[in-house]
Amino acid sequence: MRESLSRHFDVVVVVWVLTLALGWSLVTLSRAQLPGDQWSGAQQNGPAWVIPSGDPAQ
């Protein structure tokens, strides 16, 4: 039993750390105060791409 655990100890540690990280991120996101319309529109900081009006490729 001890030999089996020592061979798979690194896998158990990796799975445990990933589980803790995923749980922590889910708890953090569930407690975040996000506005309801966050995903319904673009940010108002400006356009992501600026297309010149004289561009012949349009």
C-alpha positions as CSV (number, residue, x, y, z in Angstrom):
1,M,0.0,0.0,0.0
2,R,2.8,2.5,0.9
3,E,4.7,1.6,-2.2
4,S,1.6,2.2,-4.3
5,L,1.0,5.6,-2.7
6,S,4.5,6.7,-3.1
7,R,4.4,5.9,-6.8
8,H,1.2,8.0,-7.3
9,F,1.9,10.7,-4.8
10,D,2.8,13.3,-7.5
11,V,-0.4,12.6,-9.3
12,V,-2.4,13.0,-6.1
13,V,-0.7,16.3,-5.3
14,V,-1.3,17.7,-8.8
15,V,-5.0,16.7,-8.7
16,W,-5.4,18.1,-5.2
17,V,-3.8,21.5,-6.1
18,L,-5.9,21.8,-9.3
19,T,-9.0,21.0,-7.3
20,L,-8.2,23.7,-4.8
21,A,-7.4,26.2,-7.5
22,L,-10.7,25.5,-9.3
23,G,-12.7,25.7,-6.1
24,W,-11.1,28.9,-5.1
25,S,-11.7,30.5,-8.5
26,L,-15.4,29.4,-8.4
27,V,-15.9,30.8,-5.0
28,T,-14.2,34.1,-6.0
29,L,-16.3,34.4,-9.1
30,S,-19.5,33.6,-7.3
31,R,-18.8,36.4,-4.7
32,A,-17.8,39.0,-7.3
33,Q,-20.3,41.8,-7.8
34,L,-20.6,41.9,-11.5
35,P,-23.1,44.1,-13.3
36,G,-25.9,42.2,-15.0
37,D,-25.3,43.7,-18.4
38,Q,-21.6,43.0,-18.5
39,W,-21.8,40.6,-21.4
40,S,-24.5,42.3,-23.4
41,G,-22.4,45.1,-25.0
42,A,-18.9,46.3,-25.9
43,Q,-16.8,48.3,-23.5
44,Q,-17.1,52.1,-23.9
45,N,-13.4,52.7,-23.9
46,G,-13.2,53.0,-27.6
47,P,-13.2,50.8,-30.7
48,A,-11.1,47.7,-30.7
49,W,-10.2,48.2,-34.4
50,V,-10.0,51.5,-36.2
51,I,-10.7,51.1,-39.9
52,P,-9.6,54.2,-41.9
53,S,-12.5,55.5,-44.1
54,G,-10.3,55.8,-47.2
55,D,-9.2,52.1,-47.1
56,P,-9.6,50.6,-50.6
57,A,-9.9,47.1,-49.2
58,Q,-13.4,47.8,-47.9
